[in-house]
Amino acid sequence: MILQNKRIFASILFVLISFVCVAQGGDPPPPTPPPPPGLSVDGGIFVLLLLGICYGIKKVLDFRSKA
């Protein structure tokens, strides 16, 4: 009798799990709109380039003062 109760319990669980899995479906959310045109992707590239040049000049001057 105990084995039959376990089988019934397992069957009920499998049926309930299948209902939960079906309930998870649905349409995905709509995609976000694209950004408006004219926005700069690399706005800070000039600042970064300027900092790189300044750092390079500093390294060259430090190297010359040691030699």
C-alpha positions as CSV (number, residue, x, y, z in Angstrom):
1,M,0.0,0.0,0.0
2,I,2.9,2.4,0.7
3,L,4.4,1.8,-2.7
4,Q,1.1,2.7,-4.4
5,N,0.8,5.9,-2.4
6,K,4.3,6.9,-3.5
7,R,3.5,6.3,-7.1
8,I,0.3,8.4,-6.8
9,F,2.2,11.2,-5.1
10,A,4.9,11.1,-7.8
11,S,2.3,11.2,-10.5
12,I,0.6,14.2,-9.0
13,L,4.0,16.0,-8.7
14,F,4.9,15.4,-12.3
15,V,1.5,16.7,-13.4
16,L,1.8,19.8,-11.3
17,I,5.4,20.4,-12.5
18,S,4.3,20.2,-16.1
19,F,1.6,22.8,-15.4
20,V,4.2,25.1,-13.9
21,C,6.5,24.7,-16.9
22,V,3.7,25.5,-19.3
23,A,2.7,28.6,-17.3
24,Q,6.3,30.0,-17.7
25,G,5.8,30.6,-21.4
26,G,4.9,33.9,-22.9
27,D,6.1,36.6,-25.3
28,P,9.4,38.1,-24.5
29,P,9.4,41.8,-23.7
30,P,9.7,44.2,-26.6
31,P,13.2,45.4,-27.4
32,T,14.3,48.8,-26.2
33,P,14.2,51.6,-28.8
34,P,17.5,52.6,-30.4
35,P,19.3,55.7,-29.1
36,P,18.5,58.9,-31.0
37,P,20.9,59.7,-33.8
38,G,23.7,62.1,-33.2
39,L,24.9,60.8,-29.9
40,S,28.7,60.5,-29.7
41,V,29.9,57.1,-28.8
42,D,33.5,58.1,-28.3
43,G,33.1,61.5,-26.7
44,G,36.1,61.2,-24.4
45,I,38.5,59.9,-26.9
46,F,40.2,63.3,-27.4
47,V,40.7,63.7,-23.7
48,L,42.2,60.2,-23.5
49,L,44.5,61.0,-26.4
50,L,45.6,64.2,-24.8
51,L,46.4,62.4,-21.5
52,G,48.3,59.7,-23.5
53,I,50.4,62.3,-25.2
54,C,51.1,64.1,-21.9
55,Y,52.1,60.9,-20.3
56,G,54.4,60.0,-23.2
57,I,56.1,63.4,-23.0
58,K,56.6,63.0,-19.3
59,K,58.2,59.5,-19.8
60,V,60.5,60.8,-22.5
61,L,61.6,63.8,-20.3
62,D,62.2,61.4,-17.3
63,F,64.2,59.1,-19.5
64,R,66.4,61.9,-20.8
65,S,67.0,63.3,-17.3
66,K,68.3,59.9,-16.1
67,A,70.6,59.4,-19.1
